Structure formats: structure tokens, C-alpha cells
Amino acid sequence: MGRMPVFSPMIDRSARPGNFLGPSLRERSGFRLGVLGGWLERQMIREALEKTGFNQTQAAGLLGLGERMLRYKLKKYGFK
């Protein structure tokens, strides 16, 4: 048998991977995950605290966080 031909597709190496699918969601809408993520996280913490009567240990459990991480986030977001 002879050698099998080697498949070598032509790839434009100058193209960025994100460009294959067109503009990203951020480019189309101005969406920024960091801003929304912080807002959403604050809301989830506030709701967990309200549901637990502001018991941090129970709120951390509801959120799937350790108590130290919850305390860090409370400080980060300026909860009193």
C-alpha cells in the first residue's frame, strides 16, 4: 500500500478564535460580567441573610460558601 495523504486544512493564523463566531456578546451589547456578577452576588447574599434572620453561618450554608468567605464578601460589598 502507498502512503496516505496528510490532511492539512488551510488556516488563517492571523484570525483570532473569537472572530469565527462574529462579535462577542460584550461587543454587541456592552454587557460586562464583572458588574452584573457583583450585583447578582450582592443580591444573593442579601436574600440568604434575610431568609436566615441574618445568621451568617446559615446564610453561608445556603450559598454554598464557607463562613470565612461569606465574611470576606460581606466586607467586600460593604454590608453592615
C-alpha positions as CSV (number, residue, x, y, z in Angstrom):
1,M,0.0,0.0,0.0
2,G,1.1,3.6,-0.7
3,R,1.2,6.4,1.8
4,M,-2.0,8.0,3.0
5,P,-2.3,11.7,2.1
6,V,-1.9,14.0,5.0
7,F,-4.9,16.3,5.6
8,S,-3.7,19.8,6.2
9,P,-6.5,22.4,6.2
10,M,-5.6,25.9,5.4
11,I,-6.0,28.1,8.5
12,D,-5.6,31.8,8.6
13,R,-3.3,32.2,11.6
14,S,-4.0,35.9,11.9
15,A,-7.7,35.3,12.8
16,R,-8.5,35.3,16.5
17,P,-10.6,32.4,17.7
18,G,-13.4,34.7,18.9
19,N,-13.8,36.1,15.4
20,F,-15.1,32.8,13.9
21,L,-18.4,33.3,15.6
22,G,-18.7,37.0,14.9
23,P,-18.8,39.8,17.5
24,S,-19.0,38.7,21.1
25,L,-22.0,39.4,23.4
26,R,-19.9,42.1,25.1
27,E,-19.1,43.8,21.8
28,R,-22.8,43.7,20.7
29,S,-24.5,44.8,24.0
30,G,-21.9,46.4,26.2
31,F,-22.5,43.6,28.7
32,R,-19.9,43.3,31.4
33,L,-20.0,40.2,33.6
34,G,-17.9,41.8,36.4
35,V,-20.6,44.4,37.0
36,L,-23.6,42.1,36.7
37,G,-21.8,39.3,38.6
38,G,-21.1,41.7,41.6
39,W,-24.7,42.9,41.6
40,L,-26.1,39.4,41.4
41,E,-23.8,38.2,44.2
42,R,-24.8,41.0,46.5
43,Q,-28.5,40.2,45.9
44,M,-28.0,36.5,46.6
45,I,-26.1,37.3,49.8
46,R,-28.8,39.8,50.9
47,E,-31.6,37.3,50.3
48,A,-29.7,34.5,52.1
49,L,-29.2,36.8,55.1
50,E,-32.9,37.8,55.1
51,K,-34.1,34.1,54.9
52,T,-31.9,33.1,57.8
53,G,-32.7,36.0,60.1
54,F,-29.2,37.5,59.4
55,N,-27.5,34.4,60.7
56,Q,-24.2,34.3,58.8
57,T,-23.4,30.7,59.4
58,Q,-26.8,29.6,58.0
59,A,-26.6,32.1,55.1
60,A,-23.1,30.8,54.2
61,G,-24.6,27.3,54.1
62,L,-27.5,28.4,51.8
63,L,-25.0,30.0,49.5
64,G,-22.6,27.0,49.5
65,L,-19.8,29.2,51.0
66,G,-17.6,28.8,54.0
67,E,-18.2,31.3,56.8
68,R,-14.9,33.0,56.2
69,M,-15.7,33.5,52.5
70,L,-19.1,35.0,53.4
71,R,-17.4,37.4,55.9
72,Y,-15.0,38.4,53.2
73,K,-17.8,39.1,50.7
74,L,-19.8,41.0,53.3
75,K,-16.8,43.2,53.9
76,K,-16.1,43.5,50.1
77,Y,-19.6,44.6,49.4
78,G,-19.9,46.9,52.4
79,F,-22.6,45.0,54.3
80,K,-23.0,46.2,57.9
